[in-house]
Amino acid sequence: MASSLFTRIADLLAESEPFDILTDDERSGLLQKMTLELYAPGEVILQQGDDIHRALYVVESGLVRLTAAETGKTIDMAGEGSQFGSYGLIQGGALPYEARAVEQTSCALIAADSFGALLDRNEAFKAYFDADIKRYVRTADDDIDASGAFLLFDTTLGSVLRAAAPTVGTSATVREAAQTMSEVEVDAVVVVQDEVPVGVVTEGDLVERVLATGGDTGQPVMALVDRPPIALGADESLFTAVRTMMRHRIRKVVVVDPESGRLRGLLTAEDVSHYRGLDPVATTERLERAQSVEELAALRADSNRRLYRLYHQGVHSEELLDVVTEVDDQLKQQVLRTVERDLREELGADAYDGPWAWLAFGAAGRRESVLRAWQDNGLVYADPASGDAERAATYYGTLATRAVAALKTCGYGDPENGIDASAEPFRQPLAAWQAAYETWSAGVDGESTARAALCFDLRVLWGDDDLGEALRGTIRGHLPNERLARLLARQGTRGDMPLSTFGRIEVEEVGGRTGLDLRERTLLPVVRMARAMALDVGYLDTTNTFDRLRHVAASDHPLAPTAGGLVPPFTTLVDLHLRGQMQAAEIGERPTDLIDPDALNKSQQNLLKETLKEVQQARSNVRSHYGLG
């Protein structure tokens, strides 16, 4: 290859998954035997049914569509930096898809022997392709919108910017910012200093903070800038923008050059929807506008159906779990906002004032919400003055009871673990919560251990996070705690995986239906083992199971390899769980935790069996480490 092209491909590999995790020497080794091939639009690159697999293909330029030729179903779209062909190299046998150039395309071919040697030497590289094949197996029967997935994940923000962002300098006045908006007919300007964005001022800021208050339009525009703008690099994906807009409840994201930080443009929700419907962002906007619990209940049912669209577009399990949780969080927050507003209007001057926070436990506390949701919540409020204790308890008791009832109206079930804020022990002032945590963390009996487990899944969902941090501080004061870690490890290793002696997946009857309870029999054991191991290494930064497993895997804990080995099976189980629930919501059925193994194809059944065996081995390792027999 010519030196310039060689450099171009070397740079492309350094920036593309999974080659970016390789060392410079490993990438250089691949380049030594790499060849380049050109394909005309419509030309078949790989034929379905081929059983000779000579290379891994990396798209240097152009676009390739992977299609199940017999059904015409698009499996994937591979653009610049993407690779295909690994399935045949790793699995062998007949290739299950056709690869065809959509436009003029060039591909760098990594020879099969070079690829195989690297798989043998580099565990992280191998893990990437193992996960990719498992994802293919899990979704083989699904109607995945590969074109939509390509737009979400392969379209960069820099490529969707429509026009330069209107700007003003830091020395501009409010009046000048308003004039700029008027001249270019926009509702926001970016405030820049040396071409780097330092703030965003919207039309709403001008109306609410200047015109409505009779403010001085000659004041500096920086007076309206409260914080640095939320910015993303121009090389980030469209999906990243969607998730960022959801997380921060915004409709505009500043786009910057990833290296210099200089402004590239201002991306709006309308810009993104021009390329792909913004269902999740639109859902959060509708939630914010809802004025009653009944409206919120209807929106939750609708949002469950809309979320399936993201699954259709190839959003991966962990990312989808995060999106589901974000929608779930925002709906609950709007419920709490609505309930508190109505209660304060009803009580008037008799309403109690003071900091409080709504606590999420269980799946919601771990940011692992699914469509079949439980309550598992609590309420903590600042310690009242002695003369206000009864008044505060009455007010927060009413607030908590109404909030729990409103959440039930929105489809949230009774508390899975017997903890919800409508019960007096779980709506307490800070000092009472701290005293309870002291008792629970001691793990003196089964109930205390169960509640201690929930302590470690604590997250403030709404309200004063300082109260939540004070509770987390109480928890930190009990670490390290070998006895509690052992008790929690026992929770995660009771019983066996639902596999018979002869390798058949065991099912049971639940609520008149027969199937495998994915949540109780497979997901919760992993959640509980991850919690125990994270506690053992003192990890409290987040409560998410993926985060816990990865943190332990990167530590020097004896179970680090076990924790790392649990990430792929947990991903598979989360995917199966979410897919089943979203399929039910799509057709208007109530989501459950059951799946029918017989409804899976043979490859998917084998994948599930392999997954259960991996979890069973991890349980054995954990039991051995903690001396659980």
PESUL-V517219 format. One record per residue. SS is DSSP state (~ for helix, > for strand, _ for the rest). OMEGA is omega as a letter, one per 20 degrees, with the letter a starting at -180 (none if undefined). Layout:
ss,omega
SS,OMEGA
SS,OMEGA
This chain:
ss,omega
_,r
_,a
~,a
~,r
~,r
~,r
~,r
~,a
~,r
~,r
~,a
~,r
~,a
~,a
~,a
_,r
_,i
_,a
~,a
~,r
~,r
_,r
_,r
~,a
~,a
~,r
~,r
~,r
~,r
~,a
~,a
~,a
_,a
_,r
>,a
>,r
>,a
>,a
>,r
_,r
_,r
_,a
_,r
>,r
>,r
>,a
_,r
_,a
_,r
_,r
_,r
_,a
_,a
_,a
>,r
>,a
>,r
>,a
>,r
>,r
>,a
_,a
_,a
>,r
>,r
>,a
>,r
>,a
_,a
_,a
_,a
_,a
>,r
>,a
>,a
>,r
>,a
>,r
_,a
_,r
_,r
_,a
>,r
>,a
_,a
~,a
~,a
~,a
~,a
~,a
~,a
_,r
_,a
_,r
_,a
_,a
_,r
>,r
>,a
>,r
>,r
_,r
_,r
_,a
>,r
>,a
>,r
>,a
>,r
>,a
>,a
~,a
~,r
~,r
~,a
~,r
~,r
~,r
~,a
~,a
~,a
_,a
~,a
~,r
~,r
~,a
~,r
~,a
~,r
~,r
~,a
~,r
~,r
~,r
~,r
~,a
~,a
~,a
_,a
_,a
_,a
_,r
_,a
_,r
_,a
~,r
~,r
~,r
~,r
~,r
~,a
~,a
~,a
~,r
_,a
>,a
~,r
~,a
~,a
~,r
_,a
_,a
_,r
_,a
_,r
_,a
>,r
>,r
>,a
_,r
_,a
_,r
>,r
~,a
~,a
~,r
~,r
~,r
~,r
~,r
~,a
~,a
~,a
~,r
_,r
_,a
_,r
>,r
>,r
>,r
>,a
>,r
>,a
_,r
_,r
>,a
>,r
>,r
>,r
>,r
>,a
>,r
~,r
~,r
~,a
~,a
~,a
~,a
~,r
~,a
~,a
_,a
_,a
_,a
_,a
_,r
_,r
_,r
_,a
>,r
~,a
~,r
~,r
~,a
_,a
_,a
_,r
_,a
_,r
_,a
>,r
>,r
>,a
_,r
_,r
_,a
>,r
~,a
~,r
~,r
~,r
~,a
~,r
~,r
~,r
~,a
~,a
~,r
_,a
_,r
_,a
>,r
>,r
>,r
>,a
>,r
_,a
_,a
_,a
_,a
_,a
>,a
>,r
>,a
>,r
>,a
>,r
>,r
~,r
~,r
~,a
~,a
~,r
~,a
~,a
_,a
_,a
_,a
~,a
~,r
~,r
~,r
~,a
~,r
~,r
~,r
~,a
~,a
~,a
_,a
_,a
_,r
~,a
~,r
~,a
~,r
~,r
~,r
~,a
~,r
~,a
~,a
~,r
~,r
~,a
~,a
~,r
~,r
~,r
~,r
~,r
~,a
_,r
_,r
_,a
_,a
~,a
~,r
~,r
~,r
~,r
~,r
~,r
~,r
~,a
~,r
~,r
~,r
~,a
~,r
~,r
~,r
~,r
~,r
~,a
~,r
~,a
~,a
~,a
~,r
~,a
~,a
~,a
~,r
~,a
~,a
~,a
~,a
~,a
~,r
_,a
_,r
_,r
_,r
_,r
>,r
>,r
>,a
>,r
>,r
_,r
~,a
~,r
~,r
~,r
_,a
_,r
_,a
_,r
_,a
_,r
_,a
_,r
_,r
_,r
_,a
>,r
>,r
>,r
>,r
>,a
_,a
_,a
_,r
_,a
~,a
~,a
~,a
~,a
~,r
~,r
~,a
~,r
~,a
~,a
~,r
~,r
~,a
~,a
~,a
~,r
~,r
~,r
~,r
~,r
~,r
~,r
~,r
~,a
_,r
_,r
_,a
_,r
_,a
_,a
_,a
_,r
_,a
_,r
_,a
_,r
_,r
_,a
~,a
~,a
~,r
>,a
>,r
>,a
~,a
~,a
~,r
~,a
~,r
~,r
~,r
~,r
~,a
~,a
~,a
~,r
_,r
_,a
_,r
_,a
~,a
~,r
~,r
~,r
~,a
~,r
~,r
~,r
~,r
~,a
_,r
_,a
_,r
>,r
>,a
>,a
>,r
>,a
_,a
~,r
~,r
~,r
~,r
~,r
~,r
~,r
~,r
~,r
~,r
~,a
~,a
_,a
_,a
_,i
_,a
_,a
~,a
~,a
~,r
~,r
~,r
~,r
~,r
~,r
~,r
~,a
~,a
_,r
_,r
_,a
_,r
_,a
_,r
>,r
_,r
_,a
_,r
_,r
_,r
>,a
_,r
_,r
>,r
>,r
>,r
_,r
_,r
>,r
>,r
>,r
>,r
>,a
~,a
~,a
~,a
~,a
~,a
~,a
~,r
~,r
~,r
~,a
~,r
~,r
~,r
~,a
~,a
~,r
~,r
~,a
~,r
_,r
_,a
_,r
_,a
_,r
_,r
_,a
_,a
~,r
~,a
~,a
~,a
~,a
~,r
~,r
~,a
~,a
_,a
_,r
_,r
_,r
_,r
_,a
~,r
~,r
~,r
~,r
~,r
~,r
~,a
~,a
~,r
~,r
~,r
~,r
~,a
~,r
~,a
~,r
~,a
~,a
~,a
~,r
~,a
~,a
~,r
~,r
~,a
~,a
~,a
_,r
_,r
_,r
_,a
_,r
_,r
_,a
>,r
>,r
_,a
~,a
~,r
~,r
_,r
_,a
~,a
~,r
~,r
~,r
~,r
~,r
~,r
~,r
~,r
~,a
~,r
~,r
~,r
~,r
~,r
~,r
~,r
~,r
~,r
~,a
~,r
~,r
~,a
~,a
_,r
_,a
_,r
_,none
